[in-house]
Amino acid sequence: MKNNWQDLSIEQLIEVFGTESGKDREEARDRLVSKGKVAVSSLVDLLDHPQYIYRWEAMMTLKDIRDESLLPVFIERLTDKEQDIRWIAAKGLIHQGETAIKPLLNLLIHNSESVFAVEGAHHIFNGLHKDNQLPDTFPFETIMPLLENTRHTEHLKVVAFKILHAMGGV
């Protein structure tokens, strides 16, 4: 579609999200990721766009930008009504690495009744563990069984609080 992708502004790249071409949308995402933190605000604004494709493309882009300011955005989207958005938010938190642990534990303390939050936490802790991004002292074997069964909400809250406290997050 575009010959000079590098010359396009953030707003012009975002406009590409509304086109039919998946290849062009992917190229626009890549260009926005390369712009990094300067693109974050415009992308976050899209998360409430009335058209799903803009929300999805914004999340797909944001998940690949390493920026701690995105932690609350991803945490909030873990309980989104759209499964795709929740999954991308989980991927974004895994990409943020160890910095995602404390906000995720806070989510579990305050929202352990949410199946979406618990499923997301399960996926994220597994991803962080697989990528060796959990601290050596993180009690992975303790929390994972609680995330596999949503009947343990009160025990999960207590364990999440204890882990967060041990990490100096309370």
C-alpha positions as CSV (number, residue, x, y, z in Angstrom):
1,M,0.0,0.0,0.0
2,K,2.6,2.6,1.1
3,N,6.0,3.0,-0.5
4,N,7.5,5.1,2.3
5,W,6.2,3.6,5.5
6,Q,9.0,5.3,7.5
7,D,7.6,8.7,6.4
8,L,4.1,8.1,7.9
9,S,3.0,9.7,11.1
10,I,1.5,7.8,14.0
11,E,-1.9,9.0,13.0
12,Q,-1.4,7.9,9.4
13,L,-0.2,4.5,10.5
14,I,-3.3,4.1,12.8
15,E,-5.5,4.9,9.8
16,V,-4.1,1.8,8.1
17,F,-5.8,-0.3,10.9
18,G,-9.1,0.4,9.2
19,T,-8.0,-1.0,5.8
20,E,-8.8,-4.5,4.4
21,S,-5.1,-5.5,3.9
22,G,-3.8,-7.6,6.7
23,K,-0.3,-7.2,5.3
24,D,-0.6,-3.4,5.5
25,R,-2.0,-3.5,9.0
26,E,0.8,-5.7,10.1
27,E,3.4,-3.3,8.6
28,A,1.7,-0.4,10.3
29,R,1.9,-2.3,13.6
30,D,5.6,-3.0,13.1
31,R,6.2,0.7,12.3
32,L,4.3,1.8,15.4
33,V,6.2,-0.7,17.6
34,S,9.5,0.7,16.3
35,K,8.3,4.2,17.3
36,G,8.0,2.8,20.8
37,K,6.8,4.9,23.7
38,V,5.8,8.0,21.6
39,A,3.1,5.9,20.0
40,V,1.6,4.5,23.3
41,S,-0.8,7.4,24.0
42,S,-2.4,7.3,20.6
43,L,-2.7,3.5,20.7
44,V,-4.2,3.5,24.2
45,D,-6.8,6.0,23.0
46,L,-7.9,3.3,20.4
47,L,-8.8,0.8,23.1
48,D,-12.3,2.3,23.4
49,H,-12.8,2.7,19.6
50,P,-16.3,1.6,18.5
51,Q,-14.8,-0.7,15.8
52,Y,-13.3,-3.9,17.1
53,I,-10.5,-4.0,14.5
54,Y,-9.0,-0.8,15.9
55,R,-9.1,-2.1,19.5
56,W,-7.5,-5.4,18.3
57,E,-4.8,-3.8,16.3
58,A,-4.0,-1.4,19.1
59,M,-3.6,-4.2,21.6
60,M,-1.5,-6.2,19.1
61,T,0.8,-3.3,18.7
62,L,0.9,-2.4,22.4
63,K,1.8,-5.9,23.5
64,D,5.1,-5.6,21.7
65,I,6.1,-2.2,23.2
66,R,8.1,-2.6,26.4
67,D,6.8,0.2,28.6
68,E,5.9,-0.1,32.3
69,S,3.1,2.5,31.8
70,L,1.2,-0.2,29.9
71,L,1.0,-2.5,33.0
72,P,-2.4,-1.0,34.2
73,V,-3.7,-1.1,30.6
74,F,-2.9,-4.8,30.2
75,I,-4.2,-5.6,33.7
76,E,-7.5,-3.9,33.0
77,R,-7.9,-5.7,29.6
78,L,-7.4,-9.1,31.3
79,T,-11.1,-8.9,32.2
80,D,-12.3,-7.5,28.8
81,K,-15.5,-9.0,27.3
82,E,-13.6,-10.0,24.2
83,Q,-11.5,-13.2,24.6
84,D,-9.0,-12.0,21.9
85,I,-8.3,-8.8,23.8
86,R,-7.8,-10.7,27.1
87,W,-5.3,-13.1,25.4
88,I,-3.4,-10.2,23.9
89,A,-3.3,-8.4,27.2
90,A,-1.8,-11.6,28.8
91,K,0.8,-11.7,26.1
92,G,1.6,-8.0,26.7
93,L,2.1,-8.7,30.4
94,I,4.4,-11.6,29.7
95,H,6.4,-9.3,27.4
96,Q,6.7,-6.8,30.2
97,G,8.5,-9.5,32.2
98,E,9.0,-9.5,35.9
99,T,7.5,-6.0,36.3
100,A,4.1,-7.6,35.6
101,I,4.2,-9.7,38.7
102,K,3.1,-7.2,41.4
103,P,0.2,-5.7,39.4
104,L,-1.0,-9.2,38.6
105,L,-0.9,-10.2,42.3
106,N,-2.8,-7.1,43.1
107,L,-5.4,-8.1,40.5
108,L,-5.8,-11.5,42.1
109,I,-6.1,-10.0,45.6
110,H,-8.9,-7.7,44.5
111,N,-10.5,-9.7,41.7
112,S,-10.0,-13.4,42.4
113,E,-13.7,-14.1,41.7
114,S,-13.2,-13.2,38.1
115,V,-12.6,-16.3,35.9
116,F,-11.0,-14.1,33.3
117,A,-8.5,-12.6,35.8
118,V,-7.6,-16.1,37.2
119,E,-7.3,-17.6,33.7
120,G,-5.2,-14.7,32.6
121,A,-2.9,-15.0,35.7
122,H,-2.5,-18.7,35.0
123,H,-1.4,-18.0,31.4
124,I,0.9,-15.1,32.5
125,F,2.7,-17.0,35.3
126,N,3.2,-20.0,33.1
127,G,4.6,-17.7,30.4
128,L,6.9,-15.9,32.8
129,H,8.0,-19.2,34.3
130,K,8.7,-20.7,30.8
131,D,10.7,-17.6,29.8
132,N,12.7,-17.7,33.1
133,Q,11.3,-14.2,34.1
134,L,10.1,-15.2,37.6
135,P,12.4,-14.5,40.5
136,D,14.1,-17.6,41.9
137,T,12.1,-17.2,45.2
138,F,8.7,-16.9,43.5
139,P,6.5,-19.7,44.8
140,F,5.3,-20.9,41.3
141,E,4.4,-24.4,42.6
142,T,2.2,-22.8,45.3
143,I,0.2,-20.4,43.3
144,M,-0.4,-22.5,40.1
145,P,-2.7,-25.1,41.6
146,L,-4.9,-22.2,43.0
147,L,-5.1,-20.7,39.5
148,E,-6.3,-24.0,38.0
149,N,-9.4,-24.2,40.1
150,T,-11.7,-21.2,40.5
151,R,-13.1,-22.6,43.8
152,H,-10.1,-21.4,45.7
153,T,-10.8,-17.7,45.5
154,E,-10.3,-16.9,49.2
155,H,-7.2,-19.0,49.5
156,L,-5.9,-17.5,46.3
157,K,-6.3,-14.0,47.7
158,V,-4.4,-14.9,50.8
159,V,-1.5,-16.6,48.9
160,A,-1.3,-13.6,46.4
161,F,-1.2,-11.2,49.4
162,K,1.6,-13.2,51.1
163,I,3.6,-13.4,47.9
164,L,3.1,-9.7,47.2
165,H,4.1,-8.9,50.8
166,A,7.2,-11.0,50.5
167,M,8.2,-9.1,47.3
168,G,7.8,-5.8,49.2
169,G,4.7,-4.8,47.3
170,V,2.2,-4.2,50.1
